[in-house]
Amino acid sequence: MAIGVWISLIAYFALMLGIGFYAMRASTSTSEGYILGGRSLSAPVAALSAGASDMSGWLLMGLPGAMFVSGFGSAWIGIGLFVGAFANWILVAPRLREQTVHYGNAITIPQFLSHRFPTRAIPLRTVSAIVIVIFFAVYTASGLVAGGKLFESAFSGTIDIGGMSDYSAGIVITLGIVLAYSVVGGFLAVSMTDFVQGCIMMLALVIMPLVVLFGEGGGGFSQASEILNETDPALLSWTEGLTLLGWLSAVTWGLGYFGQPHIIVRFMAIRNLKDVPAARNIGMSWMFISLVGAGSMAMLGRAYAIRNGMDVEDPETIFIILAELLFHPLITGFLYAALLAAIMSTISSQLLVASSSLTEDFYRLFLRKEASEKEAVTIGRLSVVVVGLVAATIAANPDSQVLGLVSNAWAGFGAAFGPLIILSLMWPRTNGAGAIAGMVVGALTVIIWISLGWNAQFMGGPGIYEIMPGFAASFIAIMLVSSMTADAGEYQHIER
């Protein structure tokens, strides 16, 4: 491995750790500071932090891998996500920022739900915390799989950690760096590193397609289009071979946004309501550029591979392959850092949200109600490590697919929390009984759907993405149970 690659990577690691130690001095003296950064995020930091923690290795590996294989038909996932993210900023962001403060200054999603529905506070807080910890263990594992694949593909034979495989060494290094700055600096460190990582990711996704297209071995737009059309005309079609259920399964990924704790917690941390529109505009611009860049890289990378006789065994590693082939080692190291940024920004956010639930919604709720702020911060740090180790165990299988793990966890959160967050913020009649019913029904529907294999094949046809039945079942359960049970007067009108 060229020394230039290591120079770029070491500089990136040092920057992340430096931010972590800065944040430790700025915002880790209290539980609210460690878990929510004192609700002090500026619009740009909140926007890119939400985007970077959302996209993960999926943006540079999962989506490009899917489009590399099947073409523009897989881009509907990105379109659905873009629409869902925009709706999330419009419907959820301002209301959640306002209501989490109004309902007892809640600093976690389970805590907000318990304050919003006090008649079912304990069971609701407990169930929601269990869902968060379980699904985030799987979600975090997907990021570690991406990190393992990066090191296995890019650093083969150059790293020796106790006789581990390159894949396992990648998991250890990725998790180790993330734990270092997350444990030390808490939410502020995670958000600030997300901002930097988001900038790196977007820059990489602008540079890569341009070099693939116009650099040596590229050939320009016309030649790339001609090569793809000769290989398989369906690659350039948005609809060929795509059934209605297949299209719905792709675009309904956007429904998941409403229930992703690691994303919507950024809305809670924005410093004031006036910053929400600016954050939305910044975040959606970043997302548009990044999605277009990822899709362009996949399609142009496929044309480049065919033109130059390359055999790409794992399509999810096309970004890594092109980074190594086309760039100076210093730039290659920067591009690897971009991929690590995508991975680490999401892992750190997920670990912190899971640890905050373990601390606030288990430890302080059941074990040590009188725990001091210092003790709570310590438990939060330990919880980050525990969840990280569990995720590493799940990620140990090198044959795991990033997109598959992400899709399962994304659907679980989207179905369990999405309808509940929307209705708790926007429908005053929602009550505690309906909230519990919706959360349980949504999560169980997703788990059962996956267990029966209906996400892969349904009634002899293509599979249906589990978020569709899960989200619908949860929404219906909340409305039915809330309508059929007594209104406990839990909703509090906010004067403006």
C-alpha positions in Angstrom: 0.0 0.0 0.0 1.4 3.4 -1.1 2.6 5.7 1.7 0.4 8.5 0.3 -2.7 6.5 1.1 -1.7 6.1 4.7 -0.8 9.8 5.0 -4.3 10.7 3.9 -6.0 8.1 6.2 -3.9 9.0 9.2 -4.7 12.7 8.7 -8.4 11.8 8.6 -8.2 9.7 11.7 -6.3 12.4 13.6 -8.9 15.0 12.6 -11.8 12.8 13.8 -10.0 12.2 17.2 -9.2 15.9 17.5 -12.8 16.8 17.1 -13.8 14.2 19.7 -11.4 15.6 22.3 -12.6 19.2 21.5 -16.2 18.1 22.0 -15.3 16.4 25.3 -14.3 19.7 26.8 -17.3 21.5 25.3 -20.4 19.4 26.1 -20.0 16.2 28.1 -20.4 17.5 31.7 -24.2 16.6 31.7 -26.4 13.9 30.3 -28.2 16.3 28.0 -24.8 17.6 26.7 -23.5 14.1 26.1 -26.7 12.7 24.5 -28.0 15.8 22.7 -25.2 18.3 22.5 -27.1 20.8 24.6 -29.5 21.4 21.7 -26.9 23.7 20.2 -26.5 22.5 16.6 -26.3 25.2 13.9 -28.2 24.7 10.6 -25.3 23.5 8.5 -24.1 21.0 11.2 -27.6 19.7 11.8 -28.2 19.3 8.1 -25.0 17.5 7.2 -25.0 15.5 10.4 -28.5 14.2 9.6 -27.5 13.5 6.0 -24.2 11.8 6.8 -25.6 9.7 9.6 -28.4 8.7 7.3 -26.4 7.6 4.2 -23.6 5.5 5.6 -21.7 2.9 3.5 -25.0 2.4 1.7 -24.3 5.6 -0.3 -20.9 4.6 -1.5 -21.3 0.8 -1.6 -24.9 -0.5 -1.3 -26.6 1.8 -3.8 -23.7 1.8 -6.3 -23.6 -2.0 -6.1 -27.3 -2.3 -6.8 -27.1 0.1 -9.8 -23.9 -1.5 -11.1 -25.9 -4.7 -11.4 -29.4 -3.6 -12.5 -29.0 -0.1 -13.8 -31.4 2.8 -13.4 -34.1 0.6 -12.1 -32.4 0.6 -8.7 -32.3 4.4 -8.7 -35.9 4.4 -7.6 -34.6 3.7 -4.1 -32.7 6.9 -4.1 -35.6 8.9 -5.5 -37.9 7.5 -2.8 -35.4 8.4 -0.1 -35.1 11.9 -1.4 -38.8 12.5 -1.3 -39.0 10.9 2.1 -36.2 13.0 3.5 -37.8 16.2 2.2 -41.2 15.2 3.8 -39.4 14.4 7.1 -37.9 17.9 7.2 -41.3 19.5 6.5 -43.5 17.4 8.7 -41.4 16.1 11.5 -38.4 18.5 12.1 -40.1 21.7 13.3 -42.8 19.8 15.3 -40.3 17.4 17.0 -37.9 20.2 17.9 -40.8 22.2 19.5 -42.6 19.3 21.2 -39.6 17.5 22.7 -38.9 20.7 24.7 -42.6 21.3 25.5 -43.1 17.8 26.8 -40.6 17.8 29.7 -37.4 18.6 27.7 -37.1 15.0 26.5 -33.6 14.1 25.2 -34.4 10.7 23.7 -37.2 9.4 21.5 -38.4 6.9 24.1 -38.4 9.7 26.7 -40.4 12.0 24.4 -43.0 9.2 23.8 -43.3 8.6 27.5 -43.9 12.3 28.2 -46.3 12.6 25.3 -48.3 9.5 26.5 -48.0 9.6 30.3 -50.7 7.0 30.9 -48.5 4.3 29.2 -45.1 5.9 30.0 -43.2 3.0 31.4 -44.2 0.2 28.9 -43.9 2.6 26.0 -40.5 3.8 27.0 -39.3 0.2 27.6 -40.6 -1.2 24.4 -39.3 1.7 22.3 -35.9 1.4 23.9 -35.8 -2.4 23.3 -36.7 -1.8 19.6 -33.9 0.8 19.3 -31.2 -1.3 20.8 -32.1 -4.5 18.8 -32.4 -2.8 15.4 -29.4 -0.5 15.9 -27.2 -3.5 16.7 -28.1 -4.9 13.2 -27.9 -1.4 11.6 -24.5 -0.8 13.1 -23.3 -4.2 11.9 -24.1 -3.1 8.3 -21.6 -0.3 8.7 -18.9 -2.6 10.2 -19.5 -5.0 7.2 -18.8 -2.0 4.9 -15.6 -1.2 6.8 -14.5 -4.8 6.7 -15.0 -4.9 2.9 -13.1 -1.7 2.5 -10.0 -3.1 4.3 -10.3 -6.5 2.7 -10.5 -5.0 -0.8 -8.1 -2.1 -0.5 -5.5 -3.1 2.1 -5.2 -6.8 1.3 -2.1 -8.3 3.0 -0.8 -5.0 4.5 -2.4 -5.1 7.9 -1.6 -7.7 10.6 -3.6 -7.6 13.8 -3.1 -10.8 15.8 -3.4 -13.0 12.8 -6.9 -11.6 11.9 -8.2 -11.7 8.3 -8.2 -8.4 6.4 -12.0 -8.3 6.8 -11.8 -8.7 10.6 -9.0 -6.2 10.9 -11.1 -3.7 9.0 -14.0 -4.2 11.5 -11.6 -3.8 14.5 -10.0 -0.6 13.1 -13.3 1.0 12.0 -15.0 0.3 15.3 -12.0 1.3 17.3 -11.8 4.8 15.8 -15.5 5.3 16.0 -15.6 4.3 19.7 -12.7 6.6 20.5 -14.3 9.8 19.4 -17.9 8.8 20.3 -17.1 7.6 23.8 -14.9 10.7 24.5 -17.0 13.5 22.9 -20.6 12.3 22.8 -23.3 13.8 20.6 -21.4 17.0 19.8 -18.4 15.1 18.6 -20.6 12.8 16.5 -22.4 15.7 14.9 -19.2 17.8 14.2 -17.4 14.8 12.7 -20.6 14.1 10.7 -20.4 17.6 9.2 -16.8 17.1 8.2 -17.5 13.6 6.9 -20.5 14.8 4.9 -18.3 17.4 3.2 -15.7 14.7 2.4 -18.4 12.3 1.0 -20.0 14.9 -1.3 -16.6 16.0 -2.6 -15.6 12.4 -3.4 -18.9 11.8 -5.2 -18.3 14.8 -7.4 -14.7 14.0 -8.2 -15.1 10.2 -8.9 -17.7 10.3 -11.7 -15.9 13.1 -13.5 -12.5 11.3 -13.4 -14.2 8.0 -14.5 -15.9 9.8 -17.4 -13.1 12.0 -18.7 -9.9 10.5 -17.3 -7.7 7.8 -18.9 -9.8 4.9 -20.0 -13.1 6.8 -19.7 -14.4 7.8 -23.1 -17.1 10.4 -22.3 -20.9 10.2 -22.1 -21.6 9.0 -25.6 -19.2 6.1 -25.3 -20.4 5.1 -21.8 -24.0 5.1 -23.0 -23.1 3.1 -26.1 -21.2 0.5 -24.1 -24.1 0.1 -21.5 -26.7 -0.1 -24.2 -24.7 -2.9 -26.1 -24.2 -4.8 -22.8 -27.8 -4.7 -21.7 -30.4 -2.0 -22.8 -32.3 -2.5 -19.6 -29.4 -0.9 -17.7 -30.4 2.5 -19.1 -34.1 2.0 -18.6 -36.0 3.3 -15.5 -38.9 0.8 -16.0 -37.9 -2.2 -18.0 -38.4 -5.4 -16.0 -39.8 -3.4 -13.1 -43.1 -4.5 -11.8 -45.5 -2.3 -9.8 -44.7 -4.1 -6.6 -41.0 -3.8 -7.4 -41.4 -0.1 -7.9 -43.4 0.3 -4.7 -40.8 -1.7 -2.8 -38.1 0.7 -4.0 -39.8 4.1 -3.5 -41.3 3.2 -0.2 -37.8 3.2 1.3 -38.6 6.9 1.9 -41.2 6.0 4.5 -38.4 4.9 6.8 -37.2 8.4 7.4 -40.0 9.2 9.8 -38.9 6.6 12.2 -35.1 6.6 12.2 -33.9 7.7 15.7 -30.4 8.6 14.6 -31.7 11.0 12.0 -34.7 12.6 13.8 -32.6 13.2 17.0 -30.8 15.9 14.9 -34.1 17.7 14.7 -34.3 17.7 18.5 -30.8 19.1 18.7 -31.1 22.1 16.3 -30.5 25.2 18.4 -33.9 26.9 17.5 -36.9 26.6 15.2 -35.8 29.4 13.0 -32.8 27.3 11.8 -35.0 24.4 10.5 -35.7 25.9 7.0 -32.1 26.7 6.4 -31.0 23.2 7.6 -33.6 21.6 5.4 -32.3 23.5 2.3 -28.7 22.7 3.0 -29.5 19.0 3.8 -31.6 18.4 0.7 -29.0 20.1 -1.6 -26.3 17.9 -0.1 -28.5 14.8 -0.5 -29.3 15.6 -4.2 -25.7 16.0 -5.1 -24.6 12.9 -3.3 -27.3 10.7 -4.7 -26.6 11.8 -8.3 -22.9 11.3 -7.7 -23.3 7.8 -6.4 -25.6 6.8 -9.2 -23.3 8.3 -11.8 -20.3 6.5 -10.3 -22.1 3.2 -10.5 -23.3 3.5 -14.1 -20.1 5.1 -15.4 -18.0 2.6 -13.4 -19.9 -0.3 -15.1 -19.1 1.2 -18.5 -15.4 1.7 -17.5 -15.1 -1.9 -16.3 -16.6 -3.3 -19.5 -14.4 -1.0 -21.7 -11.2 -2.0 -19.9 -12.0 -5.7 -19.4 -12.2 -5.6 -15.6 -13.8 -8.4 -13.7 -15.7 -6.9 -10.7 -16.4 -9.8 -8.3 -18.3 -7.7 -5.7 -20.2 -4.8 -7.2 -20.4 -3.1 -3.8 -16.7 -2.5 -4.0 -16.7 -0.6 -7.3 -15.9 2.7 -5.5 -12.8 1.1 -3.9 -11.6 -0.4 -7.2 -11.9 2.8 -9.1 -10.2 4.8 -6.3 -7.2 2.6 -6.4 -7.0 2.5 -10.2 -7.5 6.1 -11.2 -6.0 8.4 -8.6 -2.7 9.4 -7.1 -2.1 7.6 -3.7 -2.8 10.8 -1.8 -6.2 11.2 -3.5 -6.9 7.5 -3.2 -6.4 7.8 0.5 -8.8 10.8 0.6 -11.4 8.7 -1.3 -10.9 5.8 1.1 -11.4 8.4 3.9 -14.7 9.4 2.2 -15.9 5.8 2.3 -14.8 5.5 5.9 -16.6 8.8 6.6 -19.8 7.4 5.2 -19.4 4.3 7.4 -18.2 5.9 10.6 -20.7 8.8 10.6 -23.6 6.4 10.7 -22.0 4.0 13.1 -21.2 6.7 15.6 -24.7 8.2 15.4 -26.4 4.8 15.9 -24.1 3.8 18.8 -24.8 7.0 20.6 -28.6 6.8 20.2 -28.6 3.1 21.3 -26.4 4.0 24.3 -28.7 6.9 25.2 -31.6 4.5 25.4 -29.7 2.1 27.5 -28.7 4.9 29.9 -31.9 7.0 30.1 -34.5 4.4 29.4 -33.1 1.4 31.3 -30.4 2.4 33.7 -31.9 5.6 35.0 -35.5 4.3 34.7 -35.1 0.9 36.5 -31.7 0.6 38.1 -30.5 4.0 39.4 -33.2 6.6 39.3 -31.0 8.9 41.5 -27.9 8.5 39.3 -25.9 11.7 39.0 -25.1 13.4 35.7 -21.5 12.3 35.9 -22.6 8.7 36.5 -25.1 8.9 33.6 -22.4 10.1 31.2 -20.1 7.2 32.4 -22.9 4.6 31.8 -23.5 6.2 28.4 -19.9 5.7 27.4 -19.9 2.1 28.6 -23.1 1.5 26.6 -21.5 2.7 23.4 -18.8 0.1 23.8 -21.2 -2.7 24.6 -23.5 -2.0 21.6 -20.4 -1.7 19.4 -19.1 -5.1 20.4 -22.5 -6.8 19.8 -22.6 -5.2 16.3 -19.1 -6.4 15.6 -20.2 -10.0 16.5 -23.1 -9.7 14.1 -20.8 -8.3 11.3 -18.3 -11.2 11.7 -19.7 -13.0 8.6 -17.7 -11.7 5.6 -20.4 -12.8 3.2 -22.9 -10.3 4.7 -24.4 -7.8 2.2 -24.5 -4.1 3.3 -27.7 -3.3 1.5 -29.5 -6.3 3.0 -28.6 -5.5 6.6 -29.5 -1.8 6.1 -32.8 -2.6 4.5 -33.9 -4.8 7.4 -33.0 -2.3 10.1 -34.3 0.6 8.1 -37.7 -1.2 7.7 -37.8 -2.1 11.4 -37.3 1.5 12.5 -39.6 2.9 9.9 -42.5 0.6 10.7 -42.1 0.7 14.5 -41.5 4.5 14.9 -42.5 6.2 11.7 -46.4 6.2 12.0 -46.1 6.8 15.7 -43.9 9.8 15.4 -46.1 11.3 12.7 -49.4 10.8 14.5 -48.0 11.7 18.0 -47.0 15.1 16.5 -49.9 15.7 14.2 -53.0 13.9 15.5 -54.1 15.0 19.0 -56.4 11.9 19.4 -53.4 9.5 19.5 -53.2 7.9 22.9 -50.9 5.7 24.8 -52.7 2.5 24.1 -52.6 3.2 20.4 -48.9 4.2 20.6 -47.9 0.8 22.1 -50.1 -1.1 19.7 -48.6 0.6 16.6 -45.0 0.2 17.7 -45.4 -3.5 18.5 -47.5 -4.3 15.4 -45.0 -2.4 13.1 -41.9 -4.1 14.5 -43.5 -7.6 14.6 -44.8 -7.3 11.1 -41.4 -6.5 9.8 -39.8 -9.4 11.7 -42.4 -11.9 10.6 -42.3 -10.7 7.0 -38.5 -11.2 6.9 -38.8 -14.6 8.7 -41.3 -15.9 6.1 -39.1 -14.7 3.2 -41.8 -12.5 1.8 -39.3 -9.7 1.2 -37.6 -12.0 -1.3 -40.6 -13.8 -2.8 -44.3 -13.2 -2.3 -47.1 -15.4 -3.6 -44.9 -16.8 -6.4 -43.8 -13.3 -7.5 -41.1 -10.8 -6.6 -40.7 -10.0 -2.9 -42.4 -7.0 -1.2 -40.1 -4.8 0.9 -41.1 -5.3 4.5 -41.5 -1.6 5.3 -44.7 -1.5 3.2 -46.8 -3.9 5.3 -45.1 -2.9 8.5 -45.7 0.9 8.1 -49.3 0.3 7.0 -50.1 -2.1 9.8 -48.6 0.2 12.4 -50.5 3.2 11.1 -53.8 1.3 11.1 -53.2 -0.1 14.6 -52.5 3.3 16.1 -55.6 4.9 14.6 -57.9 1.9 15.4 -56.8 1.4 19.0 -56.7 5.1 19.7 -60.2 5.6 18.3 -61.6 2.6 20.2 -60.1 3.5 23.6 -60.7 6.5 25.9 -59.0 9.8 25.2 -56.9 10.3 28.3 -56.2 14.0 27.4 -52.5 13.4 26.9 -52.1 15.9 24.1 -50.9 19.4 25.2 -51.7 22.3 22.9 -48.7 24.6 22.3 -49.4 28.3 22.3 -47.6 30.2 19.6 
